[in-house]
Amino acid sequence: MDRLKIFVTRRIPREGIDLLRRVADVDVSPQDGPLERKKLLAAAPSYHGILGTMTDRIDAEFMDAAESLKGYANYAVGFDNIDVPEATRRGLPVSNTPGVLTDATAECAWALLFAVARRVVEADGIMRSGRWKWWGPLQFIGGTVRGKTLGIVGAGRIGTAMALMGRGFDMPVIYSNASGRKNGVLETELNARLVSFDELLAQADFISLHTPLTPQTRHLFGAEQFARMKDTAYIINTARGPVIDENALVAALKKGEIAGAGLDVYENEPTMAPGLAELDNVVVLPHIGSATRAARAGMATLAARNLAAMLKGQKPETGLNPELFD
């Protein structure tokens, strides 16, 4: 039997490539950027396994082209780029990489929270430009963190980790889940309260988003929701960009309906909504939530293990359609 062939659509940490090469011949896309759709579709028929990223759209058209595919491993925890029901219908196993990037992403959310609340980026820019002349009592006044209410939208792995990291700041924690289920860890460890989405909007001083992108969460935050938040509140998004209506966010920030925003993800990446980059009360990062050495290497090896299992006809560790193996 010919040796199996794997295609990796983006360069990933070496640990993952080395693992894959133990089980198959591996080709890695040479370009430093998302693979064009036509190149992905052209490559699909030649491989038994593909390890890709959230920039690859894995839909019926792709599956039609990938006639020899035995598995697709997503190098991300989010999987809104994959048509999982269609993959399941066709018997194609697919996977993602939850868990290994939990702490890194939660830490990034905290970095954004502090940066926007204490106006770190704005102050840094003034200092670097040489425009700062003296200390003043009214300069760069920001928001207090300690003792303020932290609202978690989507209390899964990352939302839970983010909330737990706030213990040192004596922040009351409230959370909302689309499922309405209580989070035992948060309630036991932090005496957190499950509240309705409307209550969270009205009560939270900091709102951190950790929900997946679904039809129900697309534009979960728009003009109506920003108007119901405190004008001293901040919103942090390390989840998925389209959870926020970005144009509505720009308007809310300009009008002072909310105090600020910290963003790592965008509605139309890599483009930002017009006017967002010019605002001082927003901190914008280029989707670096999982960008630590440990997290990115962990994602690479987990995705590789998942793909290696699928090529052997075995259930992957973090499959998105495990019922295929039941």
N, C-alpha and C positions, 0 to 999 in steps of 0.2 A: 504493500500500500504506500502511495506517495505520502511524504511528510506533510503535516498540516501547515497551513499558512495563515498568519495573523497580520492585520494591518492596524497600525496605531496612527490615528488621524492628526495628532499633535505631539510635539516633543514633550515627554514626561520625565520625571526623575529616573535615573539609571536603574534603581532597585527594581522597578516594575518591568523594564525591558529585559533585564537579566533573568528574571523569573520566567517571563514568557519564552525566552529562548531555550529554556530547558525542555519545553514541550512542543515547540513548533518553529518554523522559519518566520522571522519577524521583519516586516518592512515598516519604517517610520516615515511619516511625511516630512520632507526636508524643509518645508517652508515654516517661517516663524509667524504664524497667524492662522486664523480659521481656514479650513479647507473649503474651497469653492464647491458649491452644490454639484456642478457638473463633474468635478474631479472625484467627489465622493461616490456619485452614481457610477462613474466609469470604473472605479476601483472595486466596487462592491462585489461583482461576480467572481472575482479572482480569489476570494479569501473565505476561509472557514470560520474565522473569528475576527471581530473588529472591536478595538478599544477606542472609544471616542469621547468627546466632551459635549458640554451643553450647547456648543455652537453647531453641532451636527443634528439635523432634523431626521429622526428615525420614524418614518411614516410608511404608508402602504407603497408609495412609489419606490422608496429605498428597498423595502422588503421584496418587491417584485424583481428588482435588479440583483439583490443579494441571494441568488439561487442556491448557493452552497453553504450559506451561513448557518452555523450551529449555535451561535451566541453573540450577544452584543453587550459589552461592559461599559457603563457610563462612568467617566472620571468626574463625578460630582455627586452630591447628595440629592440635589433637585433633579427631577426627571420630566419636567414639562416639555422637553424636546422629544420625548419618546411617546409614541402611540402604544401604550401598554396593552389596552384591550385588543388592538389589531395584532400585536405580536403574540399575545396569548391565543387568539383565534387560529393563528398560523402554526402554533406550537414552537415559537421562537423564544427561548429564554433570554431575559434581559436583566441587568443588575445595576445597582448604584453603589455609592460609597459612604453610607452614614456612619456616624460614630467617631471615625478617625479625625474628623475636622471639627468636632463639637467645641472643644476648648478654644481652638484657634479663632473660630468665628465669634464665639462669645466674648473673647478678649478684644476682638476688633470692634464689637458693638460698644464695649466699655471705652475703648480708645476714642471712638466717635462721640460718645456721650460727654466725656470730659473735654474733648477738643472744642465741641460746639458750645457747651455750657460756660466754659472759662475763656472762650474766644482765643484759643491758642494759636490757630493758624493766622487769624487777623493780626494778632499782636506780634507774631513771629515775622510776618511780612513787613510791618512797620519798623521793627528792629533791624532787619536785614537791609532795608532801603536807606537807612541813615536818617529817617524822618523823626525818630524819637529824640526829644530834646531834654525832657525832664520827667520825673515822677509827678503824678497829679492825682488828687483824691477822686476825680470823676472819670479817670481813664479806664477803658476796657472792663467796665463793670459787667459781670456775667451772672449766671444763675447758681444758686446753692445746690449741692448734691445731697449732702448728709441730711437725713431725716425726711427727704422728699419722697413722694409716692411713685414707685416704679410700676408701670403697667406693661405686662407681657401679653402680646397678641400672638397666640400659637405657642403653648407651653409644652412643646416636645423636647427633644434632647437639647437643642441649642438654647431654646428659650428657658428651659430649666437651669442649664449651666449658667446662663447670663444672670438670672435672678439670684442663684446661690452665690455668685461672685460678689454680690452687693451686700453681703452680710456685715462687712466692716463699716458700712455707711448708715446703718440703722434705718434702712429704707423700708417702709411698709410696702408689701408687694400685693398687687391685685393682678388677676390674669383672666383672659377669656380664651376659650377653645371653641372651634366650630362644632366639635362633637358634644360640647356641654359636659364632658367628663371632668371630674376632679383630678387634680395632680397631687397624689399622696405625698410625694417627696416635698413639694413646695409647701403643702399645708402642714406637714409634720415639722420640717426643718425651719420654716420661716413664718409659720402661722399665716400663710398667704390665703387670700380669699378669691374664690371663683365668682366673677361678677358678669353681668351682661356686657355686651360690647358698648352699649350706650353709657352704662355706668363707668366703664373704663375711660371712655373719651372725656367724661365730665370730671373725673376724679384724679387722673394721673398727671404728675408733673413731668415725667419722662415716659414716653411710649416707645417700646422696642419691638420691632416686627420680626417674627420668626415663623411665619406661616408659609406653607407651600403655595405655589401659584396654581390655582384652579379656576374654573369659570366663576365660582362663588367668591374668590378672593381677588380677582382682577378688579382694580380700582376700588378696593375696599375702603381706601382713604381718598376722598374727593372733597369738593368744596363744602358739602354739607357736614362732613365729619370734621374738617379743620375748623369750621365755624363753631362747632360744639366743644372743641378743646379749650382749655385755659389759654389766655393770651400770654401766659408765662411758661407754657409747656413746650417741650422739645420732642421731636419724633426722630427715631433712629431706625434705619432700614439696612439690614444685612441679609435679608431674605431674597426676594425677587423684585426687580424694579417695577413691573406692572401692577404690583399690589397698591402702588400709589399712582394717582393721576398726577403726573409731574407738572403739567400746566397749572392745575389747581393748587399744587404746592407752591409754585412760584408766586401765584397771586396771593395766597395766604401769608407767605413770608413778607411780601412787599407791603401788604396792608397791616401787618403786625397782628394778625389773628392768632399766630403762634410765635413763640420766641425764636425758634431755630430748628434746623434739621441737620442730621448727620447721615450721609448716604454712602453706601458702598456698591449699590446696584441701581440700575436705571431702566426706565421704561423702554427705551430704544437704544440699548448699548451698541456702540460706545458713545452715541450722541446724547447730549443733555438737552433738556427743554430750553427754549430760548429764554434768556434772562437769568437762568439758574447760576451760571458761573460768575456773574457780576455781583451776586449778593454776598454781603459780609456775614450774614447770620446763617450760613450753611457751610458745612465741611463736606467736601466731595473726595472720595477715594476711588481708584480704578479697580474695583472688584478684587480686593486683596484679602477678603475675610479668612480664607484658608491658607494664606501665604506665609506659613512658617515651614522650616525645613522638615520638621517632624510630621506635620499634617500633610504636606504635599507628598512626601515619601510614603506615608501611610496610605494615602489615597491610591498611589501608584501600585503598591503591593496588593492592596485589597482588590482593586480592579483586575489586576493580573491573576490573582488567585481565583476570582470569580470566573474569569474567562477560561482559565485552564480547566476548571471544574466543568464548565459547560461544554467544552470541546470533548471531554471524556464522557459526556452524557450524565454528569453528576449534578446534584443540586448545588448552586452557588451559595456562599455564605450569606449574602445580602441580595437575594434575588427579588425582583419586582413581580414576578409571576410564579411563585414557588409551587402553586397548584399543578404546574406541568409535571412535577416530579412526585406527586402524591399517588 
